[in-house]
Amino acid sequence: MAIAPDGPISTGLRQLRHDLLNPVNVLMGACGALTGSNLDDSQRAWVRMIESATRRVQGIIDDLESYRHQPAMDGQARLADLCSIAAARVGKPFDRARLVDAVERVAGRGRLRVLLVDDSPDLATLVRTYLKDTGWDLDIVETGERAVAQATSERYDVVLMDIDLPGLDGATAAHAIRAADLAHGASPTPIIAMTAFDPDTSSPSVRQPDTSSDADVVHIDDPEIAPLVPLFLEHRKTEVGMYRAALADGEFARIQSAAHKMKGTGRGYGLDVISRIGGELEVAAHEKDVPLMTRLIDELDGYLQRVRISM
C-alpha cells in the first residue's frame, strides 16, 4: 500500500519524505509479490520480517514532521522500546538473588546458556561472580552488533541486554535478535532488559555533599565481592579525570553515559554513595547543569580519597 506525500510538512522534509517513499513502496510491492509465490517456510519468514520492518519505516515517514520538534530518543524511550519485547526487566543495581530469579523465571532451571550484553567491565565482573556457582555457561559481549552476531549464530536460553550500549543500542539489538528468530522459525530467545534508568528521577536533588565519617567506612559482607572492590574504586578514580576533561570540553553525553553506568554498578559492589552520585551526575549531565556537575565530580573525587573498605 503506497502512501502519498501530503500534509503539513516543510519543503526539505517533503523532499526527504518523497525520496524515502519510493524505495519503501517498492519493498512493499516486492513483499506482496513474494508472498504469493512458492516459498518455503524459512523464505516466507524472511519476507514477513522485511514486510514488518518496511511497515515500521512507513510509520516513521507518516510521522516525519514530528521528528523536527523532538530531541533524539533518550534513555527512557529506548528503555520502553526494549521492554516492549523483553520477557522481564532487572533494574540496576541488582543482587545475586534478583538476577538468578529473573533468569529462572524466563528460562527455567537446569544448565543454561546465558549471553550478557554490557559494555561495563565492572558490571560484567559482577554478573560473572554472581553466576559462578549456578553451573550456567556465560558469554559476554560489549556491543549491540556483537550481541546480534552472537545470538543469531548460537542458541542461548536467555539474553541479558543492557539498554545503554555504544553503537547499536540494546533496544535495536533486541529487535534484530527477535527478527532473526522469526526468520529462522525458532522460538523467541527470552531477553531480560537491564537498566539503571530510574523513572522517578526527573531532576537532581538539592543537597550538600555527604562528609560524614560514617559514610567513609564501608563493610562488604559478601566474600566473593569484597576482593573486587579495590579495583572497582581504582576504575572510578581514573574516571574522575575523564569527567573533568569531558566537562571542560562540553561533552555532556559522555558524562551522562559514564555516570549512568556508575549508578548501575556502585551499589552492586556495596557502595551506595557511588550509585547515588552517579544517578545525580547522570541527570545533571542530561540537563547540562555545569555547576552541579562540577560539584558532583568534586564530591566523587573527595569520597574516593576518603573511603575505606572493611571486609
HUHU-V22993 format. One record per backbone hydrogen bond with DSSP energy under -0.5 kcal/mol. NH is the residue of the N-H (numbers start at 1). CO is the residue of the C=O. E is the energy in kcal/mol with one decimal. If there is no record, write none. Layout:
NH/CO/E, NH/CO/E
This chain:
6/4/-2.0, 9/7/-0.9, 14/10/-2.6, 15/11/-2.0, 16/12/-2.0, 17/13/-2.9, 18/14/-2.3, 19/15/-2.6, 20/16/-2.1, 21/17/-2.2, 22/18/-1.5, 23/19/-0.7, 24/20/-1.7, 25/21/-3.0, 26/22/-1.7, 27/23/-2.4, 28/24/-2.4, 29/25/-2.2, 30/26/-2.5, 31/27/-2.5, 32/28/-2.1, 33/29/-2.1, 34/30/-2.7, 35/31/-2.5, 36/32/-1.1, 37/34/-1.7, 39/37/-1.3, 44/40/-2.4, 45/41/-1.9, 46/42/-1.9, 47/43/-2.1, 48/44/-2.1, 49/45/-2.1, 50/46/-2.4, 51/47/-2.6, 52/48/-2.4, 53/49/-2.4, 54/50/-2.3, 55/51/-2.3, 56/52/-1.7, 57/53/-1.8, 58/54/-2.3, 59/55/-2.0, 60/56/-1.6, 61/57/-2.4, 62/58/-2.6, 63/59/-1.3, 64/61/-1.6, 66/63/-0.8, 67/63/-0.7, 67/64/-1.0, 68/64/-0.6, 68/65/-1.2, 69/66/-1.1, 70/67/-0.9, 78/74/-2.3, 79/75/-2.5, 80/76/-2.3, 81/77/-2.0, 82/78/-2.5, 83/79/-3.0, 84/80/-1.2, 85/82/-1.4, 86/82/-1.1, 87/191/-2.6, 88/191/-1.1, 90/193/-3.2, 92/195/-3.4, 93/264/-0.6, 99/95/-2.0, 100/96/-2.5, 101/97/-2.5, 102/98/-2.0, 103/99/-2.1, 104/100/-2.6, 105/101/-2.0, 106/102/-1.2, 107/103/-2.5, 108/104/-1.7, 112/110/-0.6, 114/112/-0.5, 114/137/-3.3, 115/158/-2.2, 116/114/-0.6, 116/139/-3.1, 117/115/-0.5, 117/160/-3.1, 118/116/-0.6, 118/141/-2.0, 121/119/-0.7, 124/120/-2.4, 125/121/-2.4, 126/122/-1.9, 127/123/-2.7, 128/124/-2.5, 129/125/-2.0, 130/126/-2.5, 131/127/-2.2, 132/129/-0.9, 134/131/-1.5, 135/131/-0.5, 136/131/-0.5, 137/112/-2.8, 138/136/-0.6, 139/114/-2.7, 141/116/-2.5, 144/166/-0.8, 144/168/-0.6, 147/143/-1.8, 148/144/-2.3, 149/145/-2.1, 150/146/-2.7, 151/147/-2.9, 152/148/-1.6, 153/149/-0.9, 154/150/-1.9, 156/154/-0.5, 157/113/-2.0, 158/113/-1.3, 159/190/-2.4, 160/115/-3.3, 161/159/-0.8, 161/192/-2.7, 162/117/-2.0, 162/160/-0.6, 163/194/-1.3, 165/163/-1.3, 168/166/-0.5, 169/167/-0.5, 170/163/-1.9, 173/169/-2.5, 174/170/-2.4, 175/171/-2.1, 176/172/-2.1, 177/173/-2.3, 178/174/-2.4, 179/175/-2.5, 180/176/-2.1, 181/177/-2.1, 182/178/-2.1, 183/179/-2.5, 184/180/-2.0, 185/182/-1.1, 186/181/-2.4, 190/157/-0.5, 192/159/-3.2, 193/88/-2.6, 193/191/-0.6, 194/161/-3.1, 195/90/-1.6, 199/197/-0.6, 201/198/-2.1, 202/200/-1.0, 207/205/-0.8, 211/209/-0.9, 215/212/-1.1, 216/213/-1.3, 217/214/-0.7, 218/216/-0.5, 218/308/-2.8, 219/217/-0.5, 220/218/-0.5, 220/310/-2.8, 221/219/-0.6, 223/221/-0.5, 226/222/-2.4, 227/223/-0.5, 228/225/-1.8, 229/225/-0.8, 229/226/-1.1, 230/226/-0.5, 232/228/-1.8, 233/229/-2.5, 234/230/-1.9, 235/231/-2.2, 236/232/-1.7, 237/233/-2.1, 238/234/-2.0, 239/235/-1.7, 240/236/-1.2, 241/237/-0.8, 241/238/-0.5, 242/238/-1.0, 243/239/-3.0, 244/240/-2.2, 245/241/-2.3, 246/242/-2.9, 247/243/-2.4, 248/244/-2.2, 249/245/-1.7, 250/247/-0.9, 251/246/-2.9, 252/250/-1.7, 255/251/-1.6, 256/252/-2.7, 257/253/-2.3, 258/254/-2.2, 259/255/-2.8, 260/256/-2.1, 261/257/-1.6, 262/258/-2.2, 263/259/-2.7, 264/260/-1.5, 265/261/-1.2, 266/262/-2.3, 267/263/-0.5, 269/265/-1.1, 269/266/-1.1, 270/267/-1.8, 271/266/-2.5, 272/270/-0.7, 275/271/-1.5, 276/272/-2.5, 277/273/-2.7, 278/274/-2.5, 279/275/-2.3, 280/276/-2.1, 281/277/-2.8, 282/278/-2.3, 283/279/-1.7, 284/280/-2.4, 285/281/-2.4, 286/282/-2.0, 287/283/-2.0, 288/285/-0.9, 289/284/-2.6, 290/288/-1.3, 293/289/-2.5, 294/290/-2.7, 295/291/-2.1, 296/292/-2.5, 297/293/-2.5, 298/294/-2.1, 299/295/-2.3, 300/296/-2.7, 301/297/-2.5, 302/298/-2.6, 303/299/-2.6, 304/300/-2.5, 305/301/-1.5, 306/302/-1.5, 307/303/-3.0, 308/216/-3.4, 310/218/-3.5
